[in-house]
């Protein structure tokens, strides 16, 4: 199974996470990119990101922490 192009690491109850996921869903729907979320509290391997959620990755490279800009994500997917 291949990794999705866009991954957002989130935490339940995080309002910034809700915003980042909404941006990622919208841009991925427009561009056809695969998208997934990972719960930082459900996977000990993600512990390094615990203070920085949401963290957004595109093609395995970190794109953003805390805030996800639509245009920045579109450019990264371009």
N, C-alpha and C positions, 0 to 999 in steps of 0.2 A: 504494500500500500504506500502511495506517495504522500508526502507531507502537503498540507494545504499551503498555498502561496502566502496567505495572511493568517497570522496567529496573534490573538490578543490574550494576554495573561491577565486574569481578572480576580476579583474577590467579591463574594456575596455581600450586598449592602453598600457597595462602593458607587457613589454617584458619578464619579469620573469614569468608572468602568462602563456604566450604562451609556454615557455619552460616546465613549470610544467605540463600543460595540455598535452603536447606531450608525456612526460614521463608516465603520468597516463594512457593515451589512449593506449600506446604501451604495458605497463605491464598488464593492465586490459584485453586487447585483448588476450594476451598470457595466462593469468591465468583464464579467464572467469569471473572475478569479475565485478560487476556492478559499473558504474562510472557516476558521475554527476558533473556539475559546478554550482556554485551559484555566482551571481553578488553582490559584497559587496555594491555597490551603489544603487541597486534596492530594498534592503531589510533593513529597519532600524534596525532589530534585529541582523544584522551582523556588526553593527557599531564598535563593539569592535575590529574587525579585520582590520579596514580601513588602519592602518599604517603598516600592516604586510603581505599584499597580495604578492604572493599567500600563502594561508594557506591550508594544506592538512590534511584531517582526514581519518582515516581508522577505520571502525566500531565505529564511534562516538568519537574516541580519536585522539587528535592532534598528527600528525606524524612529520610534518615539516612546517617551515615558510620560505619564500623567495626562497629556493632551494629544489627541490625534487630529491633525489638520487634513481636511478632505483633499486639497490640492497637492499636498505633500504625498499623500497615499496614492493618488492618481499618477503622479510623476514617478513614484517608485515602481508602480505596476506597469508603466508605459513601456 
